[in-house]
Amino acid sequence: MRAFILKRFFEEEPKQGSNTKGSLSFYSFKKILEQFDPELTTIEIASLFREAWTAGNGVVNFDSFFLVANEKSFFLKTIRLMGFNVVPSLNMMEDFD
């Protein structure tokens, strides 16, 4: 499901060039990834862009990004799991509250 949403982001961003496989600029790529995961740093985004550019032979699109994202376990790193358990805290006597 998250990959489908990300693909829509890629499709809606303006492309560079006139062909159908137009490449995204770094700023468009950065905008997409910041919407997808606001906690990503600019260095992480730049690294993903560079590797997607290399994998796509100079073209950054969803396919080249998806290839790199799977190789780097990008989607696994962005999963946010919330547990139902409350983390116990210790008081000054090191007893559980």
C-alpha positions in Angstrom: 0.0 0.0 0.0 2.8 2.5 0.9 4.6 1.7 -2.4 1.3 2.5 -4.3 1.1 5.9 -2.5 4.7 6.6 -3.3 4.2 5.7 -6.9 1.4 8.2 -7.1 3.7 10.9 -5.7 6.2 10.1 -8.4 3.6 10.2 -11.1 2.2 13.6 -10.0 5.6 15.4 -9.8 6.7 17.3 -12.9 9.4 15.6 -14.9 12.6 16.9 -16.6 12.8 16.2 -20.3 10.1 15.5 -22.9 10.1 11.7 -23.0 7.7 9.6 -21.0 10.5 8.2 -18.8 11.4 11.8 -17.7 13.7 12.1 -14.8 12.8 13.8 -11.5 15.0 16.7 -10.3 16.6 16.4 -6.9 14.2 18.9 -5.4 11.2 17.0 -6.7 12.7 13.8 -5.4 13.4 15.4 -2.0 9.8 16.8 -1.8 8.4 13.3 -2.4 10.5 11.6 0.2 9.9 14.3 2.8 6.2 13.8 2.3 6.7 10.0 2.6 8.9 10.1 5.7 9.5 13.6 7.3 12.3 12.1 9.5 14.7 11.5 6.5 17.8 13.7 6.5 19.0 15.5 3.4 22.1 13.3 3.3 19.9 10.1 3.2 17.7 11.6 0.5 20.8 12.6 -1.6 22.3 9.1 -1.2 19.0 7.5 -2.4 18.8 10.0 -5.3 22.4 9.3 -6.4 21.9 5.5 -6.3 18.5 5.8 -8.1 20.2 7.9 -10.8 22.9 5.3 -11.2 20.4 2.4 -11.3 18.3 4.2 -13.8 21.2 5.1 -16.1 20.7 8.8 -15.5 17.0 8.7 -15.0 15.4 9.0 -11.6 11.8 7.7 -11.7 9.7 5.3 -9.5 11.3 2.2 -11.0 14.9 3.2 -10.4 14.0 4.4 -6.9 12.0 1.3 -6.0 15.0 -0.9 -7.1 17.3 1.0 -4.8 14.8 1.3 -1.9 14.4 -2.5 -1.9 18.2 -3.1 -2.0 18.7 -0.7 1.0 15.6 -2.0 3.0 14.2 1.6 2.8 10.6 0.5 3.4 11.5 -1.7 6.3 13.4 1.2 8.0 10.4 3.6 7.6 7.9 1.3 9.3 6.5 2.8 12.5 5.3 0.1 14.8 3.2 1.1 17.8 2.7 -1.3 20.6 -0.2 -1.5 23.0 2.1 -2.0 26.0 3.2 0.9 28.1 7.0 1.0 28.8 7.5 0.7 32.6 9.3 3.5 34.3 11.5 3.5 37.4 11.2 5.9 40.3 14.2 7.2 42.3 14.2 4.0 44.4 14.5 2.0 41.2 11.1 0.5 41.8 8.5 0.2 39.0 5.8 2.9 39.1 
